[in-house]
Amino acid sequence: MLIVSRTIWLVLAAAAAHFQDGLAFPALLLAALIAWRGWRPWWIVPVVVAEAIYASDLFSHATGGGKLPGAMSNVFFQLIVFSFLALIGLALGWAVRRRSAA
């Protein structure tokens, strides 16, 4: 249970860091666009993978105290973070689509 809660907080902290550096917006906005237009949701996968690779390369030399700097250079952790951001974007786009159709 402790590992799950720490991972959730780590993912949220990484997502907040990506909002600060601007990497969160493409995944979030493209996922919202895909859901809003009713396109296939797996079209966001290349964007998530590309951003995760770029973010892990960008943070590969990050140092500091705590677990976040070390986790930011892990491409698998970045895949989880950008998948989380894409799911939020898909949910927002789906909600807008449902609201405009009603």
FENJO-V694345 format. One line per field, one symbol per residue. ss: DSSP state (H for helix, E for strand, - for the rest). burial: b if it has 24 or more other C-alpha atoms within 12 Angstrom, else e. A space follows every 50 residues. Layout:
ss=???
burial=???
This chain:
ss=-HHHHHHHHHHHHHHHHHHHH--HHHHHHHHHHHHHH---HHHHHHHHHH HHHHHHHH---------HHHHH--HHHHHHHHHHHHHHHHHHHHHHHHHH H-
burial=eeeeeeeeebbbebbeebeeeebbbbbbbbbbbbbbeeeebeebbebbbe bbbbbbeebeeeeeeeebbebbbbbebbbbbbbbbbbbbbbbbbeeeeee ee
